[in-house]
Amino acid sequence: MVNGGRPLIGVSTYLEAGTRWGVWELEAALLPAGYPRLVQRSGGLAAMLPPDAPEHAAATVARLDGLVVAGGPDVEPVHYGAERDPRTGPPARERDAWELALIDAALAADVPLLGVCRGMQLLNVALGGTLTQHVDGHVETVGVFGHHPVKPVPGTLYAEAVPEESDVPTYHHQAVDRLGSGLLASAHAADGTVEAIELPAAGWVLGVQWHPEMGRDLRVMQALVRAAATR
């Protein structure tokens, strides 16, 4: 662990224009408070990582004990060689470039990595996988997180952290299609949607399709923090 004490966990952020607080309306780097709270409740120190030039990713990751790539907008389909579906949201090109660089840097440096929703999808794309641009049934009400059960695959990193089928907070309309190189599906929804992926050849690399920061189950983040603490 490079920082002593609690491991330092970097979390990628949104970059949003026209954000209002008080009398101000300015561009802002944003992160839903559930992410740093989940890191803190799981024993880590949380650091926000706003979009930066991709060439700075390796130096940024070198200062961290663990990395979380947060949820957010759809990944631009050009990154996995697809035409844009009309239901795919507008691109977030600066964030795509930065987070793909962060993922590459974390994999190269063997820094424990957790991808959340979009972060899981980016992990898959970074390793050459593709995405299904629209699935039905995983958003119950616009702007409201739903829940559904996910079932772990026995013997996986995810199953080690959460061995039983469990209900998870969910809000997404895209999903993993073809798995990236070396990745393994480690949990599924009842409809067969891949709900978790991991990279067995790496030290600790996991992506989850749901939003643990919106729930009470700390086990996935605690597993990341434990892995980060032993570096």
N, C-alpha and C positions, 0 to 999 in steps of 0.2 A: 504494500500500500504506500503510495507516494506522499501522502499528506499527514500521516499520523492521526490517531483518534478515529473519529467516524469517517468512513470512506466518502470521497467527494464524487457525487453522481451528477453529471451534466445532463440537462434535459433541453432538447431543441424547442424552439418557440415559433410562434406565428410572427409575421410582420404585416401589420394592418394599417391602411391609410384611413384618415378621418375618424380616429377614435376619440371619444369624448370622455373627459372627467373634469369635474369642477367647471371652470370657465374655459377650459382648453379643448381644442379639437386639433389633434396632431397625429402624425404617423407614430405608431407605437409597436414595440416588441411585446407580445402578449403570450401568456401561458395560463390556462385555467388553473386555479389554485389547488385543485385536486392533485396535480402532479407533484409539486414540491411537498405538499402535506403527506402524500403517500410515501415519498422518499424519506421524509423526516420521521414519520411513524414507524418506518421499517428499519431505522437505525442509521440512515445516511445523512450527509449534508447535500443540499440541493443547490445547483448552479444553473442559471438560465443561459442558454446558448443561442442568441439571436443569429439570423442568417449573416454569413460573412463570406469573404472570398474563398472558394474551394481550396486554394493553395495553402490556406491557413489551417485546414482541418487536422493535419497530422500533428502540428504543434499544439493545437487545442486539446486533442485527445491525449497527448502525452502528459498533460497536466491533470488528467482525470483518473479516477479509480474504476469508474463504470460510466456507461452511456445509455440514456433513454432517448429513442427517437419517437417523438410524440405523435398523436393523431392530428388530423387536419384535412386539408383539401385533397382532392383526387390527384394521383400521380399522372403527369402528362403522358399520354400513350406513346409518344415518340420514343420514350425511354425503353419501351419493350417492343418496338417495331410494329405498332398497331395504328390504324386510323381511329380518330376520335369518334366515339359513339355520341349521339345527340344528348344522351342523358349524363354524360361525363361533365363534371364541373369545369370552370375556367382554370387555366394553368396557374401554378405558383412556381414560376421558373427559378427564381432566386432561391427559394426554399428547396426545391428539388435538387438543384446543383449542390447546395451546401450539405444537405442531409445525405445524399449519395456519397459525397466526399467523406463525411463523418463516418459512415458505415464502412467504407473502404479502409479508412485509417484505423478504426477499431479492430477490424478483422486482421489487418496487417500487424498491429501491435498486441494482439491477444488481450484486448481490453473487454471485459464483460459487457454485453450488449443486449438490451431489451427493446424491441420494436413494438409499439402500441398502435393497432389498427392501421392507419397509413404507414406507420413505421414498420410494421410487419410486411406490408405490401412492398415498400421500398427495399427492404432486405431481400425479398424474393426477386425483385427486378434487378438489384445490384449484382445478384449471382446468376443473371441470365434467364430468370423466369418471366412468366407473363401473368396478366390479370384478366379476370372477367370484369367487364366494365359496368355491368349492372346485374344485381340479383334482387329478387323480390323477397319480402317476408322478414328482413332483418332491420327494418325501421317500422315501428308500430305507429308512431305519431311524429310528425315533423317537429323537430326541436325538443323532443322528449326521449330520454334513454329508455329502452325496453330491457327485457331480460329473456334469456333462453338457456337451456342446459347445454353444456359441452362435455364430451366424453374423452378422457385422456387415452392415449395409446400406451399400453403397459410397457415398461422398460425404457421410457423416454425421460429426458430431462424435465419436461413439464410434469409427467406423472410422478416423478420423484418429489416435486414440490406440492402437487395437488393430485393425490392418487385416486380420488373418487370423482364421479360425475357431479358437476356443480352448476348452479345458475350463475350467469355472469351478466354484467351491464353491457348492453350492445347498442350500437348505432352506426350502421354502415350500409352501403349499397354496392360496394365492390369487394372482390375476393380473389384469392390466389387461384390461378388456372393451372398452368404448367409450372411445376416446382423448379426453382433454380438449382444450379449445380451443387451437389452435395447436401442439399436440404432434405429434411425428413418431416412429413406431417405428423404432429404429435398430439393433436386433438381435433375432433370433428363435432359439428352440430348434427342434429337429428336428420337434417336434409342432405347430409354428406358434405356440406361446406367445410373446407379446411379452416379450423379455428386457431391452430397453433402450428408453428414451424420451428425447427431448430437445426443446427449445424453440428452433427456429431463429431466431426473431425476437429472442431475448434474447442477452446476451453469452456466458454459459457456464452452461448448465443441463442437467443430465444425471441420469437415474435408471437404476439397474441392478437387475435382479431378484435377482441373486445376491449373495454375500457376499465382496467382495474382501479384507476384513480376515481371512478364514480361509485365504487363499492366499498365494502368493509373488509374484504378478504385481503390480507397483507402478504400472503404466502409467495406469490410470484415476485413481488418487489423485494421481499426479505431474502429470497434466493439470490437475486441479483446483488443485493448489498453484501451477503455472505461471500459470494464469489469475488466481489470487489475488495473486500477486506483481506483476502488471502493473497493478493497480488504482491 
